[in-house]
Amino acid sequence: MSDDQLTPLPESFLALLGGRPVRGQAAQAELRGRYELCEDLASTLVPSAQALLHDDGLTEEDVLWRCHLGLAQPASGLQPGEAGWVVRRLAELLNWPCPPLDEAA
C-alpha cells in the first residue's frame, strides 16, 4: 500500500515521539507497526475491561488503573508512553473518563 493510501497516525500517538521527526521508510513503518499494535491492544482489552467493571464490581477508574499497571510492566513489550496511550484509547473506546496516568509507573 502506498503512503498516500495509509490512514494518518493520530496526533496523540505521534506526541509520544516528543516532537522528534521520523525519517526514512523503515522508521515510518516501525512507527506505524507500533501504532497498530497499540490500537489493536486497546480494542482487544474492551471486553476484559467491561467484564472487570460488571463482574468484579470495580469502578471504571479502577479498571483503567489496573490495565495501566499491567501494561506499564517491562514484560508487556510496550515502549515508554505506549501503556498510557493504550489506556487512554481504551477509555475512549469505552466512553469512560480516563484518570490521570503516572507515566513513570
Biopython code that builds the backbone (N, CA, C, O; Angstrom):
import numpy as np
from Bio.PDB.StructureBuilder import StructureBuilder

atoms = [
    (1, "MET", "N", (0.857, -1.173, 0.000)),
    (1, "MET", "CA", (0.000, 0.000, 0.000)),
    (1, "MET", "C", (0.899, 1.231, 0.000)),
    (1, "MET", "O", (1.868, 1.293, 0.757)),
    (2, "SER", "N", (0.583, 2.207, -0.842)),
    (2, "SER", "CA", (1.412, 3.403, -0.906)),
    (2, "SER", "C", (1.121, 4.316, 0.279)),
    (2, "SER", "O", (0.073, 4.223, 0.918)),
    (3, "ASP", "N", (2.083, 5.204, 0.557)),
    (3, "ASP", "CA", (1.958, 6.098, 1.714)),
    (3, "ASP", "C", (0.707, 6.966, 1.645)),
    (3, "ASP", "O", (0.121, 7.281, 2.681)),
    (4, "ASP", "N", (0.283, 7.362, 0.432)),
    (4, "ASP", "CA", (-0.881, 8.238, 0.331)),
    (4, "ASP", "C", (-2.191, 7.494, 0.574)),
    (4, "ASP", "O", (-3.240, 8.128, 0.684)),
    (5, "GLN", "N", (-2.155, 6.164, 0.661)),
    (5, "GLN", "CA", (-3.354, 5.382, 0.951)),
    (5, "GLN", "C", (-3.464, 5.020, 2.428)),
    (5, "GLN", "O", (-4.492, 4.496, 2.858)),
    (6, "LEU", "N", (-2.428, 5.290, 3.206)),
    (6, "LEU", "CA", (-2.439, 4.948, 4.625)),
    (6, "LEU", "C", (-3.198, 5.997, 5.419)),
    (6, "LEU", "O", (-3.110, 7.191, 5.135)),
    (7, "THR", "N", (-3.933, 5.545, 6.401)),
    (7, "THR", "CA", (-4.608, 6.460, 7.307)),
    (7, "THR", "C", (-3.550, 7.173, 8.141)),
    (7, "THR", "O", (-2.639, 6.527, 8.660)),
    (8, "PRO", "N", (-3.654, 8.492, 8.276)),
    (8, "PRO", "CA", (-2.663, 9.204, 9.095)),
    (8, "PRO", "C", (-2.695, 8.718, 10.543)),
    (8, "PRO", "O", (-3.751, 8.370, 11.073)),
    (9, "LEU", "N", (-1.535, 8.701, 11.163)),
    (9, "LEU", "CA", (-1.460, 8.322, 12.572)),
    (9, "LEU", "C", (-2.057, 9.438, 13.418)),
    (9, "LEU", "O", (-1.890, 10.612, 13.088)),
    (10, "PRO", "N", (-2.748, 9.096, 14.503)),
    (10, "PRO", "CA", (-3.337, 10.129, 15.357)),
    (10, "PRO", "C", (-2.260, 10.998, 16.015)),
    (10, "PRO", "O", (-1.183, 10.522, 16.377)),
    (11, "GLU", "N", (-2.584, 12.270, 16.154)),
    (11, "GLU", "CA", (-1.653, 13.207, 16.803)),
    (11, "GLU", "C", (-1.300, 12.743, 18.209)),
    (11, "GLU", "O", (-0.172, 12.935, 18.665)),
    (12, "SER", "N", (-2.263, 12.132, 18.898)),
    (12, "SER", "CA", (-1.999, 11.671, 20.267)),
    (12, "SER", "C", (-0.905, 10.616, 20.290)),
    (12, "SER", "O", (-0.127, 10.553, 21.242)),
    (13, "PHE", "N", (-0.835, 9.786, 19.256)),
    (13, "PHE", "CA", (0.220, 8.770, 19.200)),
    (13, "PHE", "C", (1.540, 9.402, 18.772)),
    (13, "PHE", "O", (2.591, 9.064, 19.315)),
    (14, "LEU", "N", (1.496, 10.304, 17.815)),
    (14, "LEU", "CA", (2.710, 10.990, 17.369)),
    (14, "LEU", "C", (3.333, 11.805, 18.499)),
    (14, "LEU", "O", (4.546, 12.016, 18.519)),
    (15, "ALA", "N", (2.506, 12.262, 19.437)),
    (15, "ALA", "CA", (3.020, 13.035, 20.574)),
    (15, "ALA", "C", (3.977, 12.215, 21.431)),
    (15, "ALA", "O", (4.802, 12.781, 22.147)),
    (16, "LEU", "N", (3.877, 10.881, 21.366)),
    (16, "LEU", "CA", (4.797, 10.032, 22.129)),
    (16, "LEU", "C", (6.240, 10.220, 21.678)),
    (16, "LEU", "O", (7.171, 9.898, 22.416)),
    (17, "LEU", "N", (6.425, 10.739, 20.473)),
    (17, "LEU", "CA", (7.775, 10.963, 19.947)),
    (17, "LEU", "C", (8.416, 12.215, 20.523)),
    (17, "LEU", "O", (9.614, 12.438, 20.347)),
    (18, "GLY", "N", (7.640, 13.023, 21.201)),
    (18, "GLY", "CA", (8.177, 14.243, 21.795)),
    (18, "GLY", "C", (8.669, 15.238, 20.764)),
    (18, "GLY", "O", (9.614, 15.982, 21.024)),
    (19, "GLY", "N", (8.043, 15.262, 19.599)),
    (19, "GLY", "CA", (8.416, 16.219, 18.567)),
    (19, "GLY", "C", (9.557, 15.774, 17.668)),
    (19, "GLY", "O", (9.916, 16.480, 16.726)),
    (20, "ARG", "N", (10.131, 14.607, 17.950)),
    (20, "ARG", "CA", (11.224, 14.118, 17.099)),
    (20, "ARG", "C", (10.665, 13.702, 15.741)),
    (20, "ARG", "O", (9.649, 13.011, 15.673)),
    (21, "PRO", "N", (11.322, 14.117, 14.668)),
    (21, "PRO", "CA", (10.851, 13.702, 13.345)),
    (21, "PRO", "C", (11.164, 12.226, 13.086)),
    (21, "PRO", "O", (12.129, 11.678, 13.619)),
    (22, "VAL", "N", (10.342, 11.608, 12.272)),
    (22, "VAL", "CA", (10.557, 10.214, 11.872)),
    (22, "VAL", "C", (11.041, 10.242, 10.433)),
    (22, "VAL", "O", (10.309, 10.632, 9.523)),
    (23, "ARG", "N", (12.270, 9.828, 10.243)),
    (23, "ARG", "CA", (12.862, 9.882, 8.907)),
    (23, "ARG", "C", (13.108, 8.472, 8.387)),
    (23, "ARG", "O", (13.524, 7.578, 9.124)),
    (24, "GLY", "N", (12.846, 8.305, 7.129)),
    (24, "GLY", "CA", (13.115, 7.029, 6.483)),
    (24, "GLY", "C", (11.908, 6.121, 6.488)),
    (24, "GLY", "O", (11.080, 6.144, 7.398)),
    (25, "GLN", "N", (11.836, 5.326, 5.446)),
    (25, "GLN", "CA", (10.697, 4.427, 5.277)),
    (25, "GLN", "C", (10.646, 3.354, 6.357)),
    (25, "GLN", "O", (9.567, 2.997, 6.831)),
    (26, "ALA", "N", (11.810, 2.838, 6.747)),
    (26, "ALA", "CA", (11.843, 1.783, 7.770)),
    (26, "ALA", "C", (11.350, 2.321, 9.108)),
    (26, "ALA", "O", (10.583, 1.652, 9.800)),
    (27, "ALA", "N", (11.784, 3.527, 9.477)),
    (27, "ALA", "CA", (11.359, 4.124, 10.749)),
    (27, "ALA", "C", (9.863, 4.420, 10.733)),
    (27, "ALA", "O", (9.179, 4.224, 11.738)),
    (28, "GLN", "N", (9.356, 4.890, 9.602)),
    (28, "GLN", "CA", (7.925, 5.164, 9.498)),
    (28, "GLN", "C", (7.113, 3.878, 9.572)),
    (28, "GLN", "O", (6.044, 3.846, 10.182)),
    (29, "ALA", "N", (7.621, 2.821, 8.951)),
    (29, "ALA", "CA", (6.925, 1.531, 9.006)),
    (29, "ALA", "C", (6.924, 0.984, 10.431)),
    (29, "ALA", "O", (5.930, 0.413, 10.879)),
    (30, "GLU", "N", (8.037, 1.160, 11.140)),
    (30, "GLU", "CA", (8.102, 0.700, 12.533)),
    (30, "GLU", "C", (7.117, 1.483, 13.398)),
    (30, "GLU", "O", (6.417, 0.903, 14.229)),
    (31, "LEU", "N", (7.064, 2.795, 13.204)),
    (31, "LEU", "CA", (6.132, 3.625, 13.968)),
    (31, "LEU", "C", (4.690, 3.206, 13.684)),
    (31, "LEU", "O", (3.884, 3.104, 14.609)),
    (32, "ARG", "N", (4.362, 2.965, 12.427)),
    (32, "ARG", "CA", (3.008, 2.522, 12.078)),
    (32, "ARG", "C", (2.714, 1.170, 12.728)),
    (32, "ARG", "O", (1.603, 0.937, 13.206)),
    (33, "GLY", "N", (3.698, 0.289, 12.745)),
    (33, "GLY", "CA", (3.522, -1.010, 13.395)),
    (33, "GLY", "C", (3.267, -0.865, 14.883)),
    (33, "GLY", "O", (2.421, -1.566, 15.440)),
    (34, "ARG", "N", (4.000, 0.049, 15.540)),
    (34, "ARG", "CA", (3.792, 0.292, 16.974)),
    (34, "ARG", "C", (2.381, 0.828, 17.215)),
    (34, "ARG", "O", (1.699, 0.409, 18.150)),
    (35, "TYR", "N", (1.951, 1.761, 16.358)),
    (35, "TYR", "CA", (0.605, 2.314, 16.494)),
    (35, "TYR", "C", (-0.443, 1.216, 16.332)),
    (35, "TYR", "O", (-1.367, 1.114, 17.139)),
    (36, "GLU", "N", (-0.301, 0.399, 15.296)),
    (36, "GLU", "CA", (-1.282, -0.665, 15.054)),
    (36, "GLU", "C", (-1.319, -1.659, 16.207)),
    (36, "GLU", "O", (-2.389, -2.147, 16.573)),
    (37, "LEU", "N", (-0.154, -1.963, 16.782)),
    (37, "LEU", "CA", (-0.103, -2.834, 17.956)),
    (37, "LEU", "C", (-0.897, -2.220, 19.105)),
    (37, "LEU", "O", (-1.713, -2.893, 19.735)),
    (38, "CYS", "N", (-0.653, -0.938, 19.371)),
    (38, "CYS", "CA", (-1.326, -0.266, 20.486)),
    (38, "CYS", "C", (-2.829, -0.143, 20.245)),
    (38, "CYS", "O", (-3.623, -0.353, 21.162)),
    (39, "GLU", "N", (-3.217, 0.192, 19.033)),
    (39, "GLU", "CA", (-4.646, 0.309, 18.698)),
    (39, "GLU", "C", (-5.329, -1.050, 18.846)),
    (39, "GLU", "O", (-6.414, -1.144, 19.420)),
    (40, "ASP", "N", (-4.696, -2.097, 18.331)),
    (40, "ASP", "CA", (-5.264, -3.446, 18.456)),
    (40, "ASP", "C", (-5.361, -3.875, 19.913)),
    (40, "ASP", "O", (-6.343, -4.497, 20.318)),
    (41, "LEU", "N", (-4.350, -3.545, 20.694)),
    (41, "LEU", "CA", (-4.352, -3.905, 22.111)),
    (41, "LEU", "C", (-5.501, -3.216, 22.837)),
    (41, "LEU", "O", (-6.208, -3.844, 23.626)),
    (42, "ALA", "N", (-5.688, -1.926, 22.573)),
    (42, "ALA", "CA", (-6.794, -1.199, 23.206)),
    (42, "ALA", "C", (-8.134, -1.839, 22.837)),
    (42, "ALA", "O", (-8.991, -2.032, 23.700)),
    (43, "SER", "N", (-8.310, -2.162, 21.572)),
    (43, "SER", "CA", (-9.565, -2.785, 21.123)),
    (43, "SER", "C", (-9.771, -4.154, 21.759)),
    (43, "SER", "O", (-10.886, -4.516, 22.135)),
    (44, "THR", "N", (-8.692, -4.903, 21.872)),
    (44, "THR", "CA", (-8.764, -6.240, 22.458)),
    (44, "THR", "C", (-9.111, -6.190, 23.939)),
    (44, "THR", "O", (-9.742, -7.110, 24.460)),
    (45, "LEU", "N", (-8.705, -5.128, 24.618)),
    (45, "LEU", "CA", (-8.949, -5.008, 26.053)),
    (45, "LEU", "C", (-10.383, -4.600, 26.403)),
    (45, "LEU", "O", (-10.784, -4.705, 27.563)),
    (46, "VAL", "N", (-11.150, -4.144, 25.431)),
    (46, "VAL", "CA", (-12.511, -3.665, 25.710)),
    (46, "VAL", "C", (-13.353, -4.710, 26.441)),
    (46, "VAL", "O", (-13.907, -4.389, 27.492)),
    (47, "PRO", "N", (-13.480, -5.945, 25.941)),
    (47, "PRO", "CA", (-14.327, -6.910, 26.657)),
    (47, "PRO", "C", (-13.812, -7.242, 28.057)),
    (47, "PRO", "O", (-14.603, -7.425, 28.982)),
    (48, "SER", "N", (-12.501, -7.320, 28.215)),
    (48, "SER", "CA", (-11.937, -7.612, 29.542)),
    (48, "SER", "C", (-12.234, -6.483, 30.517)),
    (48, "SER", "O", (-12.573, -6.725, 31.676)),
    (49, "ALA", "N", (-12.105, -5.247, 30.040)),
    (49, "ALA", "CA", (-12.381, -4.098, 30.902)),
    (49, "ALA", "C", (-13.856, -4.071, 31.301)),
    (49, "ALA", "O", (-14.186, -3.798, 32.455)),
    (50, "GLN", "N", (-14.730, -4.350, 30.354)),
    (50, "GLN", "CA", (-16.163, -4.382, 30.665)),
    (50, "GLN", "C", (-16.480, -5.485, 31.666)),
    (50, "GLN", "O", (-17.316, -5.298, 32.550)),
    (51, "ALA", "N", (-15.823, -6.623, 31.536)),
    (51, "ALA", "CA", (-16.050, -7.727, 32.476)),
    (51, "ALA", "C", (-15.581, -7.352, 33.875)),
    (51, "ALA", "O", (-16.255, -7.661, 34.858)),
    (52, "LEU", "N", (-14.431, -6.689, 33.973)),
    (52, "LEU", "CA", (-13.945, -6.261, 35.288)),
    (52, "LEU", "C", (-14.930, -5.295, 35.937)),
    (52, "LEU", "O", (-15.166, -5.351, 37.144)),
    (53, "LEU", "N", (-15.497, -4.416, 35.132)),
    (53, "LEU", "CA", (-16.454, -3.440, 35.653)),
    (53, "LEU", "C", (-17.724, -4.139, 36.140)),
    (53, "LEU", "O", (-18.187, -3.888, 37.253)),
    (54, "HIS", "N", (-18.277, -5.003, 35.317)),
    (54, "HIS", "CA", (-19.576, -5.597, 35.631)),
    (54, "HIS", "C", (-19.489, -6.825, 36.526)),
    (54, "HIS", "O", (-20.297, -6.982, 37.441)),
    (55, "ASP", "N", (-18.530, -7.688, 36.276)),
    (55, "ASP", "CA", (-18.448, -8.944, 37.026)),
    (55, "ASP", "C", (-17.743, -8.789, 38.368)),
    (55, "ASP", "O", (-18.131, -9.412, 39.356)),
    (56, "ASP", "N", (-16.705, -7.954, 38.398)),
    (56, "ASP", "CA", (-15.927, -7.801, 39.627)),
    (56, "ASP", "C", (-16.337, -6.586, 40.442)),
    (56, "ASP", "O", (-15.848, -6.394, 41.555)),
    (57, "GLY", "N", (-17.228, -5.764, 39.903)),
    (57, "GLY", "CA", (-17.727, -4.620, 40.651)),
    (57, "GLY", "C", (-16.719, -3.496, 40.832)),
    (57, "GLY", "O", (-16.854, -2.686, 41.749)),
    (58, "LEU", "N", (-15.717, -3.436, 39.972)),
    (58, "LEU", "CA", (-14.740, -2.354, 40.061)),
    (58, "LEU", "C", (-15.314, -1.091, 39.430)),
    (58, "LEU", "O", (-16.259, -1.153, 38.643)),
    (59, "THR", "N", (-14.741, 0.041, 39.778)),
    (59, "THR", "CA", (-15.133, 1.288, 39.128)),
    (59, "THR", "C", (-14.401, 1.395, 37.791)),
    (59, "THR", "O", (-13.414, 0.697, 37.561)),
    (60, "GLU", "N", (-14.886, 2.262, 36.922)),
    (60, "GLU", "CA", (-14.213, 2.493, 35.641)),
    (60, "GLU", "C", (-12.767, 2.923, 35.872)),
    (60, "GLU", "O", (-11.854, 2.452, 35.194)),
    (61, "GLU", "N", (-12.570, 3.819, 36.832)),
    (61, "GLU", "CA", (-11.215, 4.300, 37.131)),
    (61, "GLU", "C", (-10.312, 3.160, 37.596)),
    (61, "GLU", "O", (-9.165, 3.058, 37.162)),
    (62, "ASP", "N", (-10.830, 2.303, 38.477)),
    (62, "ASP", "CA", (-10.031, 1.167, 38.955)),
    (62, "ASP", "C", (-9.655, 0.224, 37.816)),
    (62, "ASP", "O", (-8.529, -0.272, 37.760)),
    (63, "VAL", "N", (-10.591, -0.020, 36.915)),
    (63, "VAL", "CA", (-10.308, -0.902, 35.776)),
    (63, "VAL", "C", (-9.176, -0.313, 34.938)),
    (63, "VAL", "O", (-8.234, -1.017, 34.573)),
    (64, "LEU", "N", (-9.273, 0.975, 34.638)),
    (64, "LEU", "CA", (-8.247, 1.617, 33.814)),
    (64, "LEU", "C", (-6.897, 1.641, 34.521)),
    (64, "LEU", "O", (-5.862, 1.442, 33.885)),
    (65, "TRP", "N", (-6.898, 1.885, 35.832)),
    (65, "TRP", "CA", (-5.645, 1.862, 36.597)),
    (65, "TRP", "C", (-5.002, 0.487, 36.547)),
    (65, "TRP", "O", (-3.792, 0.367, 36.352)),
    (66, "ARG", "N", (-5.807, -0.547, 36.722)),
    (66, "ARG", "CA", (-5.261, -1.915, 36.689)),
    (66, "ARG", "C", (-4.680, -2.238, 35.313)),
    (66, "ARG", "O", (-3.614, -2.843, 35.201)),
    (67, "CYS", "N", (-5.387, -1.832, 34.291)),
    (67, "CYS", "CA", (-4.863, -2.052, 32.935)),
    (67, "CYS", "C", (-3.534, -1.330, 32.757)),
    (67, "CYS", "O", (-2.585, -1.887, 32.206)),
    (68, "HIS", "N", (-3.472, -0.101, 33.222)),
    (68, "HIS", "CA", (-2.236, 0.673, 33.079)),
    (68, "HIS", "C", (-1.094, 0.038, 33.854)),
    (68, "HIS", "O", (0.025, -0.052, 33.350)),
    (69, "LEU", "N", (-1.367, -0.400, 35.070)),
    (69, "LEU", "CA", (-0.305, -1.034, 35.862)),
    (69, "LEU", "C", (0.245, -2.269, 35.161)),
    (69, "LEU", "O", (1.455, -2.497, 35.159)),
    (70, "GLY", "N", (-0.629, -3.058, 34.572)),
    (70, "GLY", "CA", (-0.170, -4.248, 33.858)),
    (70, "GLY", "C", (0.597, -3.908, 32.596)),
    (70, "GLY", "O", (1.632, -4.511, 32.314)),
    (71, "LEU", "N", (0.096, -2.947, 31.836)),
    (71, "LEU", "CA", (0.745, -2.586, 30.578)),
    (71, "LEU", "C", (2.062, -1.850, 30.782)),
    (71, "LEU", "O", (2.921, -1.864, 29.900)),
    (72, "ALA", "N", (2.229, -1.211, 31.931)),
    (72, "ALA", "CA", (3.456, -0.457, 32.195)),
    (72, "ALA", "C", (4.619, -1.360, 32.603)),
    (72, "ALA", "O", (5.746, -0.885, 32.744)),
    (73, "GLN", "N", (4.362, -2.640, 32.792)),
    (73, "GLN", "CA", (5.423, -3.579, 33.167)),
    (73, "GLN", "C", (6.323, -3.846, 31.958)),
    (73, "GLN", "O", (5.835, -3.921, 30.830)),
    (74, "PRO", "N", (7.628, -3.989, 32.184)),
    (74, "PRO", "CA", (8.541, -4.262, 31.064)),
    (74, "PRO", "C", (8.142, -5.491, 30.240)),
    (74, "PRO", "O", (8.361, -5.524, 29.029)),
    (75, "ALA", "N", (7.567, -6.484, 30.885)),
    (75, "ALA", "CA", (7.192, -7.716, 30.179)),
    (75, "ALA", "C", (6.074, -7.495, 29.156)),
    (75, "ALA", "O", (5.830, -8.364, 28.319)),
    (76, "SER", "N", (5.396, -6.351, 29.211)),
    (76, "SER", "CA", (4.312, -6.094, 28.257)),
    (76, "SER", "C", (4.843, -5.895, 26.842)),
    (76, "SER", "O", (4.119, -6.101, 25.867)),
    (77, "GLY", "N", (6.092, -5.498, 26.732)),
    (77, "GLY", "CA", (6.675, -5.247, 25.417)),
    (77, "GLY", "C", (6.374, -3.870, 24.866)),
    (77, "GLY", "O", (6.778, -3.547, 23.749)),
    (78, "LEU", "N", (5.669, -3.052, 25.636)),
    (78, "LEU", "CA", (5.365, -1.702, 25.179)),
    (78, "LEU", "C", (6.530, -0.767, 25.465)),
    (78, "LEU", "O", (7.289, -0.965, 26.413)),
    (79, "GLN", "N", (6.654, 0.241, 24.637)),
    (79, "GLN", "CA", (7.694, 1.242, 24.808)),
    (79, "GLN", "C", (7.183, 2.351, 25.727)),
    (79, "GLN", "O", (5.979, 2.461, 25.957)),
    (80, "PRO", "N", (8.101, 3.181, 26.258)),
    (80, "PRO", "CA", (7.679, 4.257, 27.163)),
    (80, "PRO", "C", (6.564, 5.114, 26.545)),
    (80, "PRO", "O", (6.640, 5.528, 25.388)),
    (81, "GLY", "N", (5.554, 5.357, 27.337)),
    (81, "GLY", "CA", (4.425, 6.170, 26.914)),
    (81, "GLY", "C", (3.307, 5.386, 26.255)),
    (81, "GLY", "O", (2.160, 5.834, 26.244)),
    (82, "GLU", "N", (3.625, 4.218, 25.702)),
    (82, "GLU", "CA", (2.595, 3.469, 24.987)),
    (82, "GLU", "C", (1.529, 2.911, 25.918)),
    (82, "GLU", "O", (0.363, 2.834, 25.531)),
    (83, "ALA", "N", (1.896, 2.519, 27.131)),
    (83, "ALA", "CA", (0.900, 1.992, 28.073)),
    (83, "ALA", "C", (-0.169, 3.047, 28.354)),
    (83, "ALA", "O", (-1.363, 2.748, 28.356)),
    (84, "GLY", "N", (0.266, 4.265, 28.588)),
    (84, "GLY", "CA", (-0.685, 5.346, 28.825)),
    (84, "GLY", "C", (-1.568, 5.609, 27.617)),
    (84, "GLY", "O", (-2.769, 5.840, 27.753)),
    (85, "TRP", "N", (-0.963, 5.572, 26.431)),
    (85, "TRP", "CA", (-1.740, 5.793, 25.216)),
    (85, "TRP", "C", (-2.795, 4.699, 25.057)),
    (85, "TRP", "O", (-3.947, 4.989, 24.732)),
    (86, "VAL", "N", (-2.408, 3.450, 25.282)),
    (86, "VAL", "CA", (-3.348, 2.333, 25.146)),
    (86, "VAL", "C", (-4.516, 2.507, 26.119)),
    (86, "VAL", "O", (-5.670, 2.301, 25.743)),
    (87, "VAL", "N", (-4.228, 2.881, 27.352)),
    (87, "VAL", "CA", (-5.293, 3.029, 28.349)),
    (87, "VAL", "C", (-6.184, 4.227, 28.016)),
    (87, "VAL", "O", (-7.402, 4.149, 28.178)),
    (88, "ARG", "N", (-5.597, 5.327, 27.558)),
    (88, "ARG", "CA", (-6.428, 6.467, 27.157)),
    (88, "ARG", "C", (-7.318, 6.093, 25.963)),
    (88, "ARG", "O", (-8.478, 6.501, 25.898)),
    (89, "ARG", "N", (-6.777, 5.327, 25.035)),
    (89, "ARG", "CA", (-7.566, 4.873, 23.883)),
    (89, "ARG", "C", (-8.658, 3.908, 24.335)),
    (89, "ARG", "O", (-9.786, 3.967, 23.846)),
    (90, "LEU", "N", (-8.322, 3.022, 25.266)),
    (90, "LEU", "CA", (-9.309, 2.106, 25.836)),
    (90, "LEU", "C", (-10.455, 2.897, 26.464)),
    (90, "LEU", "O", (-11.624, 2.572, 26.255)),
    (91, "ALA", "N", (-10.123, 3.926, 27.226)),
    (91, "ALA", "CA", (-11.156, 4.764, 27.847)),
    (91, "ALA", "C", (-12.038, 5.411, 26.774)),
    (91, "ALA", "O", (-13.256, 5.485, 26.933)),
    (92, "GLU", "N", (-11.422, 5.878, 25.684)),
    (92, "GLU", "CA", (-12.196, 6.450, 24.576)),
    (92, "GLU", "C", (-13.164, 5.427, 23.997)),
    (92, "GLU", "O", (-14.343, 5.715, 23.793)),
    (93, "LEU", "N", (-12.649, 4.230, 23.735)),
    (93, "LEU", "CA", (-13.483, 3.183, 23.136)),
    (93, "LEU", "C", (-14.657, 2.809, 24.031)),
    (93, "LEU", "O", (-15.736, 2.477, 23.542)),
    (94, "LEU", "N", (-14.443, 2.864, 25.344)),
    (94, "LEU", "CA", (-15.485, 2.526, 26.308)),
    (94, "LEU", "C", (-16.360, 3.722, 26.675)),
    (94, "LEU", "O", (-17.382, 3.576, 27.345)),
    (95, "ASN", "N", (-15.943, 4.908, 26.226)),
    (95, "ASN", "CA", (-16.618, 6.151, 26.589)),
    (95, "ASN", "C", (-16.597, 6.365, 28.103)),
    (95, "ASN", "O", (-17.589, 6.779, 28.703)),
    (96, "TRP", "N", (-15.441, 6.070, 28.702)),
    (96, "TRP", "CA", (-15.217, 6.274, 30.130)),
    (96, "TRP", "C", (-14.263, 7.446, 30.315)),
    (96, "TRP", "O", (-13.401, 7.677, 29.467)),
    (97, "PRO", "N", (-14.403, 8.195, 31.415)),
    (97, "PRO", "CA", (-13.393, 9.211, 31.706)),
    (97, "PRO", "C", (-12.086, 8.523, 32.095)),
    (97, "PRO", "O", (-12.090, 7.512, 32.798)),
    (98, "CYS", "N", (-10.990, 9.072, 31.639)),
    (98, "CYS", "CA", (-9.692, 8.464, 31.945)),
    (98, "CYS", "C", (-9.024, 9.246, 33.073)),
    (98, "CYS", "O", (-8.888, 10.466, 32.991)),
    (99, "PRO", "N", (-8.609, 8.546, 34.119)),
    (99, "PRO", "CA", (-7.910, 9.239, 35.203)),
    (99, "PRO", "C", (-6.524, 9.671, 34.736)),
    (99, "PRO", "O", (-6.000, 9.122, 33.766)),
    (100, "PRO", "N", (-5.926, 10.647, 35.414)),
    (100, "PRO", "CA", (-4.538, 10.989, 35.086)),
    (100, "PRO", "C", (-3.663, 9.761, 35.325)),
    (100, "PRO", "O", (-3.792, 9.088, 36.348)),
    (101, "LEU", "N", (-2.787, 9.480, 34.389)),
    (101, "LEU", "CA", (-1.933, 8.301, 34.488)),
    (101, "LEU", "C", (-0.505, 8.717, 34.776)),
    (101, "LEU", "O", (0.017, 9.650, 34.165)),
    (102, "ASP", "N", (0.116, 8.028, 35.699)),
    (102, "ASP", "CA", (1.515, 8.277, 36.026)),
    (102, "ASP", "C", (2.355, 7.502, 35.031)),
    (102, "ASP", "O", (2.479, 6.282, 35.140)),
    (103, "GLU", "N", (2.932, 8.195, 34.064)),
    (103, "GLU", "CA", (3.709, 7.521, 33.022)),
    (103, "GLU", "C", (5.005, 6.941, 33.561)),
    (103, "GLU", "O", (5.650, 6.144, 32.881)),
    (104, "ALA", "N", (5.397, 7.323, 34.763)),
    (104, "ALA", "CA", (6.612, 6.758, 35.357)),
    (104, "ALA", "C", (6.344, 5.380, 35.942)),
    (104, "ALA", "O", (7.275, 4.630, 36.239)),
    (105, "ALA", "N", (5.054, 5.047, 36.106)),
    (105, "ALA", "CA", (4.698, 3.752, 36.712)),
    (105, "ALA", "C", (5.012, 2.607, 35.788)),
    (105, "ALA", "O", (4.777, 1.450, 36.136)),
]
sb = StructureBuilder()
sb.init_structure("model")
sb.init_model(0)
sb.init_chain("A")
sb.init_seg("    ")
for serial, (resi, resn, name, xyz) in enumerate(atoms, 1):
    if name == "N":
        sb.init_residue(resn, " ", resi, " ")
    sb.init_atom(name, np.array(xyz, "f"), 0.0, 1.0, " ", f" {name:<3s}", serial, name[0])
structure = sb.get_structure()
